[in-house]
Amino acid sequence: MPASINNREDRWRLRLSRVRDLRDQVPNAPALALYQVTLQFQADLSRRFRQTVVSGVPLRDQIDVSALGPELPSLLEVSAQHGPELLRSEARELAKAGEQKWRDILSAFLSSTTRLNPIDDFFARACLQPVAENLQLQMARNEHSIGSVCPLCGGRPQLAVLKPEGEGASRSLICSFCFCEWPFRRVICPWCGEEDKERLPRYSSDDWNYVHVEACETCKHYLKAVDLSINGLAVPLVDEAALAVLDVWATEHGYTKIVRNLIGF
């Protein structure tokens, strides 16, 4: 059943409100400033692109990059204003490159076989994610899906979410592309399938105990988990991106993130 427009807009309002709150609380204000204006771009884009999903057609095949190409200049503009120096420079160069180059970047990302450089990946994800989310919200869910990739678009997980369930907490994964959330077992690595609890350590900060690193000693990959049973005010997508201090720690200790978040952590 298609999601209501109000539901879509509420999601973006909640994300924007949360990032404004977190900018005053976490030691990563410059990156969060970029994240906030990017979220606003995405919220605006989500309102304009209310495409109806076509049953039986893969999600990625339903996104028209020719329609999205003209949207990229406004993203390039805010990136040139609020991004770090490298992003500002690349945004200015890409603005000169023209619409065909923009379409090529979006198409390369959608193919899922081409690995983009981090800057192009940022522009592609920022532009495509709102459209992908609008589509996945209309698609039927398989409640018995147990895979480690998104059951709707095939993307890798961006983060895990823990929610109160009985006397414990259930675990789900959120897709790095379309933001689909699906259930996933608690004690298993989403990258390599390791199930030995002793090889799946968790690390957190005393200052931010509701977000922790879920690591794997077998494959040395990790993702972050947001525990809503500890902090029910958290907005998982935003809180995961805000607490980059945990990503810095994980990288310094030899772990590789399954998929970096939109702002590169």
N, C-alpha and C positions, 0 to 999 in steps of 0.2 A: 504494500500500500504506500503510495507516495507520501513523503513527509510534508507537512504543512509548511508554507512559507514562513509563518511565525516561528516554527521550530528552528528553521535554518537561521533566521535572523537572531533568535535568542542565543544560539550557539556563538555567533560572532560577537554579540554584545557582551556575553559572559567572558569570552577570551580577552577582549579589549579592556574590560573593567579589571580583570585579574592582572594583566601586564602592567597597568597603571599602578596598581597597588604594590606589585613586586618591585617596581623600579625604586621605590623608597626603602626597600628592605634588603635587597641582595647586593653584593659587591660586584656588579657587572653592568652598571648603568649604561655605558656607551653601546654595548651590544643590544641591550633591551630597548634603547631608543630606536635603533634600526628595526628591531623586531616589532615594536609597536606600530610604526608607520607601515611596515609590511603587512601586518594584520589588518590595518585599516584599508589598505589597497585590496587585500583579499576579501574583506567583508563587502566592499563596494562591488567588486567583481562578482561575488556570489549572488548579490541582489540582481545584477543585470543578466546573468546567464542562468536561466531557470529552465534548462533543457529537460524534456521528458525522456526518461530512459526507454530504450527499445529492448524488449524482451528477447533473449537469446543471442544478443550481440555482445561480445566482450566489452567491458567498460572502457578500456583504453581506445578501442576502435570507434567509440562513439564521440570522442572529443575532436572537434574541428579546429585544427590549428590555424586555418586561414581566417576563422572568425576571431581567434584570440590574438593574432599577430598585432592588430592595431591597439590592443590594450597594453602592450609592453612599454611604450614610451612613458606612461605615467609612473610605472615601476622604476624605469631607468632614472627618471627625474628625482624621485624620493631617495633612490640609492645614491645618486650623485650628491645629494644634500646631506644624508645622514649616515652613510656607510663609512667604513675605514678607508684609508687612502687607496688601497688596491682596488676595492670595489668601486669607489668613485671614479677612478681612472678607467676601469673596464666599462662602467656604465656609459661614460662619455664616448668611448670608442664604439661601443655597440650601438649607441644612438645614431652615430654617423653611418653605420653599416647598412641600415635599411631593413625593410620588412621581410625580404626573402631570407636574410640571415637569421632574423628572429624566428621565422617559421622553421628553418632548418634545426635550430636549437630545440624548439618544442617537439618537433618530430623525432629527433634523435633521442630525447628523453623518453617519449612514449614507446619507442621501439623496445625499450628495456634490454637491448643487446649492446647499445653504445654507452660507454662510460664517459660522461662529460667531465670537464675540469670543474673544480669547486665553484668558480664564479658562474659559469653557465648553468651548473646544476641549481644554484640558488635562484637564478632568474626563471628557469624552467619550472621548478617546483612552486615558486611563489605564484606564478601565473596559472599553473594547471591544477593545483590542489583544490581551490574552491569549486571548480567545475567538476572535478572527480568526486568530491564529497557530495555535491548535490545529486550526482548520479547514483552513488552507492546508497544514499539514504532512501532511494526509491526501490532498491533491489531486494529480493527475497533473501532471508538469512537461512543458512544451514546450521541449526542449533547443535549439530553433532560434528561440526568441523573441528579437527584436532591438529591440523598442519601448522607449520611454523611460518608459512607465508600467507598473505592476505587471501581469503577465499573468494574475494570479489574482483581484485585487480592483479593479484600475484606479486604485490610489493612486499618488501621485507619489513619487519616490525620496527617502529621507531622507539617504542617504550612499552613497559608493562604497567598494568594498573591492578592494585589490590583493593578489593571491596569487602566489607563485612559480610560474612555468610555463616550463620550458625554461631559456633564458638570460635571460629577462625576467620579466614579471609579467602576469597576466590581470586584467581589470577586471570587476567585477560591481556591480550596484546593489541596495540593500536598501530595501524598501518602507517608507514612513513609517507605514503602518497595520497590515498583517498580517505584516510582517517577512520576506516572501518575498524570496529572493535570486535574481537572474537575470543571465545574462551580458550585457555591454554593451561595445561597442567602446571602445578606449582613447582615441582622438583624435576626440571628438565631444561637443558640449554636449548634455546631456540635456533642456535646456529648449527651445532654438531649433534644434538640429541643426547649428550651426556646426562646420565640419571643418578650418578653417585653423588649423594648429598655432600660428601666430604670434598668433592672437587668443584662444588658450586657455591663458593663463598659469597657473602653479602657484606658490603661496606657502606657506612653512612657517616654523616657528620653530626656531632652533638648539637650544632646550631640548626640543622635541617634534618631532623630524624625521620620525617615522613617521606623523604626521597632517598633511595639507596641505590648503589651499584650492584647489579646482579652479574657476577663474573663467572667465567668457566676456566678452570685450570687446564683442561684438556685442549681446547682450541684457542684459548686466550682472547676470546671475544667477550663483549659485555653489552648490556643495555641498562638504562636506568628504570627504576620502578617507582611509581607514586602510590603511596599507601593512603587511601581515603579512609581507612579505619582509624588512622592517627590524625589526619587533617582533612575533615570533610569539606573545607572551603577551597581546597586545591582544585585547579582546573588542569588536569594531567598534561595536556599538550603544552600549556604555557609554563607550568611549574618545571617540567622537564627541561625546557629550553633555558629557563631563568637560572637554574642551578648548575651553571657551567663549571663551577669550582670542582664538582665531582668528576666531570669529564677530564679536566686537567689532571686531577689526581690519578684517575684510571690510566690515562695515557702515560703518565710518568712511571707507572708501575707495570708497564708492558702489555696493557690490554688494548684491543682494537674494538671500537664501537661497531655494532652491526650496521647501522646507518646513522650518519651524523644528522643532527637536526637542521632545521632550515637556516639558522644563523651560524652553522659551521662547527658546532661542538658535539 
